[in-house]
């Protein structure tokens, strides 16, 4: 895996499972904290990445790969 993954995360989500997966496979990723308290998960920039705006989401930098915590 050569492309960096952007991992949008909030500690109150189930994203820690995805974080664990990224560490286990040794994928290059960048961590972006999304504050639910500040409503960052409902802002247009985040909704462009995750239209439901409810969960943390890793995505590739080119925007073609999506993985959601469930």
FENGI-V885029 format. One record per residue. N is the residue number from 0. RES is the residue in three letters. SS is DSSP state (H for helix, E for strand, C for the rest). OMEGA is omega in radians with two decimals (none if undefined). Layout:
{{N RES SS OMEGA} {N RES SS OMEGA}}
//
This chain:
{{0 UNK C -3.05} {1 UNK C -3.13} {2 UNK C 3.10} {3 UNK C 3.07} {4 UNK E 3.03} {5 UNK E -3.11} {6 UNK E 3.09} {7 UNK E -2.98} {8 UNK E 2.96} {9 UNK C -3.10} {10 UNK C 3.14} {11 UNK C 3.10} {12 UNK C 3.09} {13 UNK C -3.10} {14 UNK H -3.14} {15 UNK H 3.07} {16 UNK H 3.10} {17 UNK H 3.10} {18 UNK H 3.11} {19 UNK H 3.13} {20 UNK H -3.14} {21 UNK H 3.10} {22 UNK H -3.10} {23 UNK H -3.11} {24 UNK H 3.10} {25 UNK C -3.12} {26 UNK C 3.04} {27 UNK C 3.14} {28 UNK E 3.08} {29 UNK E -3.06} {30 UNK E 3.08} {31 UNK E 3.13} {32 UNK E 3.10} {33 UNK C -3.11} {34 UNK C 3.06} {35 UNK C -3.13} {36 UNK C -3.13} {37 UNK C 3.13} {38 UNK C -3.11} {39 UNK H 3.13} {40 UNK H 3.12} {41 UNK H 3.13} {42 UNK C -3.08} {43 UNK H -3.11} {44 UNK H 3.13} {45 UNK H 3.12} {46 UNK H 3.07} {47 UNK H 3.13} {48 UNK H -3.09} {49 UNK C -3.03} {50 UNK C 3.12} {51 UNK C 3.07} {52 UNK C -3.05} {53 UNK C -3.01} {54 UNK C 3.01} {55 UNK C -3.09} {56 UNK E 2.96} {57 UNK E 3.06} {58 UNK E 3.08} {59 UNK E -3.13} {60 UNK C 3.12} {61 UNK C 2.99} {62 UNK C -3.13} {63 UNK C -3.09} {64 UNK C -3.13} {65 UNK E 3.03} {66 UNK E 3.12} {67 UNK E 2.98} {68 UNK C -3.13} {69 UNK C none}}
//
